[in-house]
Amino acid sequence: MQAAFRTAFHLPSAAAVAAGTDNPGHLAELVQSLGADVNTTAVSQYLRALHGHRQS
């Protein structure tokens, strides 16, 4: 979940992502994930695949 949340800020770039939870621990994990590194090469490959799929 944390990896998906962190990566969401790159697909495409976003300033905010909404997340709902009734568990403060889950929210804390998502906030902590913002400090994680993102594999931008993998994100770029994924975006190219998405754009290619849209065009076909």
N, C-alpha and C positions, 0 to 999 in steps of 0.2 A: 504494500500500500504506500509506503513512504517513497519508494522509487518512482512509482507512477505519479504521485503528487508532485515530487520534485521535477520530474521530466515534463509535466504538464506546462510548466512555465516556458518551455522551449518549443511547444508544438501547437501552433506557432507561438512566438514570444507573447507572454501575457504578464500583466502587472498584478493580476489578482485571480485567484481560483476559489470558488465557493466549495465548502466542505461542511457537511452536517454531521454532528455526533452528539450524543448525550453523555459521552464518556470523556471527561477532561484529560485522561491519560492518552487517549487516541489523538486528541487535538494537540497535545504536547509533542507526540511523536511526529505529527505532520509538520509542526513548526520547527522541530529539530532537523527534519529532513532538508530544510532550506539551506543548510550549511553543507550539504553533500555535494560532491563533484558530479557533474553530468558528462557522460561520454558523448561529446558533441559530434564525433564522427558517426556514431550509431544513430544519433538523432537525425543527422543530415541524410544518411542512407534511408532511414524510415520516411522522411519527408519526400525524398525523390521517388520512393516506391509509391507513396500516396498520390503524388502528382501524376505519375505514370499511369496509375490505376484509373484516375479520373479522366485522363485523356483517351483511354482505350474503350 
